[in-house]
């Protein structure tokens, strides 16, 4: 086996590996599409291969695996240069896939360290235990996840009828700013430690209009006590399908927790989306946020995990 720089001549083999990995995960997750993504994967891999950040493993003239990254940028998980390998950008074949994943990172990072890239994130499928174990043994830890569910599958909950639930147009969502900033503060606390800046009214209004999100709220009389935000875009190529929406924000005031209110709001969202012809609902969450991990894990199926490793900058000496 030899390791070579990314090159478009290996694109066809890489796409085949990427599709095979997706097909394997799809067998575990009912809500994933049973679909041939080769055309989409060819475009995505063709783009990321052109940056030549990463390597392919070649054996007997055939690609057995590859690991590719987007261009590094400053301030990626800390005050260092970092990079990300999305779900389509790495794949591993053969009967020693874990070892192959380890070797690809070893040799690819050896070159990228020369460019002072010290933070690495690699997204893998959620049931790929061999590769996940390999990354864990190489000093990576899980940071976030993508999950999905079918909209027409109702939640197995007791809806709380004491609070009204409704949809709100994004042009009126500026009233949610206190809840949005409460979420920001929550993310900065132990044990999540996710550094975010609170939004000004102007910033939040601009973000709402840029995303054109769908907002769903729970009320206690005239007071809005919680919200869910949905948008078209997600974190994987799967979320680009026309019949899926993706949750990108959620918060419920602490005094109202434990009453099935956010679950009831989610149930209202699912029913609304079902009437609108939406088939699937996705969500990505920080697994290092215990509140989010516990809530979304009850109602969604994880199909990716993103692993991160921060290399000690003293190695540059």
Buried (B, 14 or more C-beta within 10 A) or exposed (E): EEBBEBEEEBBEBBBBBBBEBBBEBBEBBEBBBEEEBBEBBBEBBEEBBEBBBBBBBBEEEEBBBBBBBBEBEEEBBEEBBBBBBBBBBBBBBEEBBBBBBBBBBEBBBEBBEEEEBBBBBBBBBBBBEBBBEBBEEBEBBBBBBBBBBBBEBEBEEEBBEEBEBEEBEBEEBEEBBEBBBBBBEBBBEEEBEBEEEBBEEEEBBEBBEEBEBBBBBBBBEEEBBBBBBBBBEBBBBBBEBEEBBBBBBBBBBEEBEEEBBBBBBBBBBBBBBBEEEBBBBBBBBBBBBEBBBEBBBEBBBBBBBBBBBBBEBEEEE
